[in-house]
Amino acid sequence: RGEPFSKSPFFKGDLGGSPSLKTRPSLPPAIQNVTHIICCTGTTAFPSKKWDFDTMNQAKGFPSMIEWLKIYLNPSYSRTKAKNSPEQVDVIGVTNLVAAAPKDLKRFVFVSSCGVLRKDKPPYSILNSFGVLDAKQKAEEIIINSGLPYTIIRPGRLIDGPFTSYDLNTLLKATTAGKLGLVLGTGDTLSGQTSRIDVASACVESIANSVTVGKVFELINRGARPSVIDWPGLFSTLEYLSI
């Protein structure tokens, strides 16, 4: 498959600092000569410190509590005051990255989420209370309509480390212990949990497999895990799942 991925040069983009995904002019020089992009943008589904609220810089003590109440009781207010809301991260960030991507890019891989087409039904309607699935769906549409060769992966609820989110997964340090197999689906019909380790592997493996070009698929952990994951075999199922 050519040069091993472990020896390939990588550029890590971020939402802050320089270059920033939210600052379009800073991107082209940073991704010049890049052949593949794996975009794993994301923030917490519900307002948290990771949203980087500008109103929290001065608010301390009781005023801070009042501010959090305003943020949680008024989703529109929270979106306007946040620098790292789902809209900022997944819509503006992805828009800028797509615009800056080289025209001869070989693949744009995007990590989305299960539930983007079911966000009007529980439990996804609850998850989408502050627009995280709306933003993921908009990002998907931007990528699909970009003209770039793409692969979109929709994992379920993320488990395994790194435990960086504010959720039950982090509290319990939920893990698959490497014992669960993988199931792929299309049409946003699957639900379940997905190991971050397997999501990362799927992103890299999809780059080397032409079957995944122009495909959008779900990825969850289910059943017994084989000794070796047959990625070409898994990806081949996308051919008939898409029919």
N, C-alpha and C positions, 0 to 999 in steps of 0.2 A: 504493500500500500504506500510505497514511497517512504519519505522520511518519517520516523516514529513521532507521534504527537508529543511525546515527552521531551523531544529535542527541538520542537518547533518554537519559534519566537512568539511570545504572547504579549499583548498589551492589555492592561487592566484599566478599564474606564470606571469613573465614579460620578456621583451626582454633585459632589462638591470639589473644591480645589481646582487644579488646572492640569490637564483639560477636564472640562465638565460636560456631562451630557445635556445640561440645561443651558449651556452657552454654545450656540451653534458655531460661531467663528473659531472656537478653540479646537474643534473636532477634526477638520480635514487634515491638518499637519500631523495630528496624533495617529490617524489611521491610514496614512499614506502607505501604499503597497501592501495593505492588509488583504488577505485572500479569503478569510472566513471570519464571520462575527458570530459569537455566541452571546446573546443578550439575556441576562438573568436579572433584569431590573425588578424591583419590588419594594414595598414598604409594608407596615402592619395594616391589617384590614380595618382595625379600629384606631381612633386617634391615640397617639402615644408620644413620648418624647422624640421618637424617631421621625415624627412629622415635622419637627423643627418649627414650632409656632413662634412667630415674632413677638406675640403679645406676652410670652412667658419670660422674656428676658428681664423684665422689670418686676413682674408679679411674684410676690413672695407671701408665704403664710396664707391668711384668709383670702386676700385678693386672688391668690393662685387657685384656691378651691373654687371660688366664684367663676374664674376663667374656665376651669375644666368643666364646670356645669354648663356654661354657655356653649362650649365646644361640643359636648355630648348631646345637648338638647337641641342644637341647631346645626345639622350637617352642612348647610350652606355657609354658615359662619365659619365652621371649622375649615372648610375648603379654601375660603378666601384668606384665612390667617396662616395657613400652613405653607412652608417652603418645600416640604417633602411629602405632600399628599399623593394618593394614587394618581391623580390627574397630572401632577407635576412630574412624577417618576415615570409612569408607564405611557402617558400620552405625549407630553412635551419631550421627555427624554428620548423616547423611541422615535418620535417625529424627527428630532434633530439628528439622531444616529442614522436613520434611513437616508435623510437628505445628504449627509456627509459621506455615506458609504461609497467606495469606488464603484464606478459603473461596470467594471469587469469582476465584481465580487462573485466568488464561486458559491457561497452559501451564507444565508442569514438565518441563524437558528434562534428561536425565541421561546423562552419558558413562560407559558401562560398559566392557566388554571382550569381544572374541571369546574363545571358549573356556569361558565360564561353564557351558555345558551339556556340555562335553567335558573337564572337569577331571580325569576319571579316566583320560584317554588322553594319551600324550606328543604334543607337548612341553608341553601344558598341565598335566599332572600334576606336572611339574617346577616350572613357574611357580607352581603352587598349593601348593608345599611348606610355605609359611608362611601360607596361608589367604587370599591376595589375591583369588582368584576366588570363594572361598566368600563373602567379604565383599561383592563386587560383586553376586553373585546374591541375597544377602539384601537388599541395597539395592534391587535391581530389584523384588523381591517387595513390599517396603514401599511403594514408589511405586505399583505396579500396584494394590495393595489399598487405597490411600489415598482413592480416590474423586476424586482430582484429574485433570484432563486432562493426559496425559503423552506424552512421546516419549522412547524409550530408544535410544541410539546405541551400537553395539558396534564400535569401531575395532579394527584389527589392531595389530601391534607399531608403536608410535608412532615416527615419524621426523620429520626437520626440526626446527628450533629452536622454542622455546628449549630448549637442551640442559641440562636441570636434573636428569636422572636419572643413576643410577650404572649404566650399561650400555654395551654395545658401540656402540649408536647415538650416545651422547655421545662415546665415545672416537674414533670414526671420523667424527663430524659427518655422519652419514648424511643424505642429502637426495634428494628426488625431482627437484630442479632444475625443478620445474613442468612435467615432461614426461609424467607418467603420468595416465591417465584414472581414472574412478571407477566402482566396481561396488557395487551394493547387494544384500543377500541377507537371508533370514530363516531362522529355525530353527537359528542358530549353525552354519552349514555352510561358511562362508568362512574362509580363512586367508590371511595375508599382512601387508603393511605398509600403514600409513596415515599420511599427512602430518598433522601437527598443524594446519597451515593449513587443510586440507580439513575436518578435524573441527570447527574453529571455524566455518567457513562453513556446514557442515551444521547445526550447532546454531542459528545465526541464521536460516538459510533455512527450517528446519523450522517455526519460529514463525509464519512468514507463510503456511504451507501447511496447510490443514485435513486433507489426506490423511494427514498424519503423526500425527494425534491417535490415541492408543491403540495406536501401532505400536512394535514393537521390531525393529530391523534392524541388520545388519552393514554396515560401510563399509570398503572397502579400495581401494588404488590398483592399477590393472592396465590394460594396453593403452595405446594412444596417446591423448593428451589433446586434446580438441577446443579450438578457439580460445576458445569460451565454454562454461562448464558449464551445461547445461540442468537446473537443479534441479527445476523442475516436472515435466519429463519423467522424471527419475530417480525422483522420489517417486511418480509415477503407477504405476511398476512394482510398488510395494508392494501395490497393490490385487490384482493377480493372483498375486503371490508368496505372499500370505497365504491364498489359497483352498486 
